[in-house]
Amino acid sequence: MNTTQALSILSEQFNATYTGSKTVREMCSDLIDACYWDKEDPNTIYHQFETKEGVPNRIVEDSQIISLAKHYS
């Protein structure tokens, strides 16, 4: 399984649209975000999925994308 296939499986599983990836540093836009991600390496990459209204959006760490997709497939 490759990353593209994994992202497709997770998009379907989450009933969401894949919106791309960002590092922790890019996701921290204010002090509250910075406090939440305090222990995380600022260069860690997360993949983002935008879900339907009323359902929390999802993020998955890059190193876990394939194993999580395999779990759902």
BELCOR-V439206 format. One record per run of one state. SS is the DSSP state (A for helix, B for strand, O for the rest). FROM is the first residue (numbers start at 1). TO is the last residue. If there is no record, write none. Layout:
SS&FROM&TO + SS&FROM&TO
This chain:
O&1&2 + A&3&14 + O&15&15 + B&16&23 + A&24&27 + O&28&30 + A&31&36 + O&37&44 + B&45&51 + O&52&57 + B&58&61 + A&62&72 + O&73&73
